[in-house]
Each structure stands twice: as C-alpha cells, then as structure tokens.
Amino acid sequence: MFVALRFLIPLLIVLTILYVGVSIYSRWVRRGKLIAHWEKKGMTGDRDAFVQRGLRKYDGSFRKKLILGIYIVPLSLIAILIYVTNFM
C-alpha cells in the first residue's frame, strides 16, 4: 500500500501541473477565438464584455469538463492494471 502511495503522490502532482497548464492554454485559445470572431464580424460595442460573456459560457461547457480526463484516464488505467495483475 505504501509503495502505491509513493507512486501515486508524485503522479497526482504531475497530473495537477498538467491540468493547470492545459486549462490555462485552453482558456487562452478560447479567448483568442472570441477576439477573432469579434474582429471578423466587425461587431460594435464593448469587446471585453463580449469576451467575458464567452469565457463564462466556456467555463460551464462540456469541453471544459473534458479536461478532467487528465486525471480520470491515467488513474483508471492504473486501477485496472492493479486489478488485472492481482485478481486475474
């Protein structure tokens, strides 16, 4: 059990760093797309308000939740591997 913890704690730290990096990058890309859309359509009004509304919409989107797969996929694969190794 302690061997697994010795392996999982650094893994969780690495996955957290990766999650934060991907989240920041994804939000940055979405912001760029919103600004490009604003300029392409030639909209008038407050561009910052448009971008903030779009980012709030993005925060509640399914795409944002998919980034949690960074935690789910590796930990699930490790759990399956441990189960198969020990009980099959």
ZINOR-V686817 format. One line per field, one symbol per residue. phi: phi as a letter, one per 40 degrees, with the letter a starting at -180 (. if undefined). psi: psi as a letter, one per 30 degrees, with the letter a starting at -180 (. if undefined). burial: + if it has 24 or more other C-alpha atoms within 12 Angstrom, else -. A space follows every 10 residues. Layout:
phi=???
psi=???
burial=???
This chain:
phi=.ccccccccc cccccccccc cccccccccc cccccccdcc cgcbhccccc cccccccccc ccdcccccdc cccccccccc ccccccbb
psi=efeeefeeee eeeeeeeeee eeeeeeeeee eeeeeeeeee fhllajeeee eeeeeeeefg leeefffffe eeeeeeeeee eeeeefg.
burial=---------- ----+---+- --+---+--+ +--++----- ---------- +---+--+-- ---+--+--+ +--------- --------
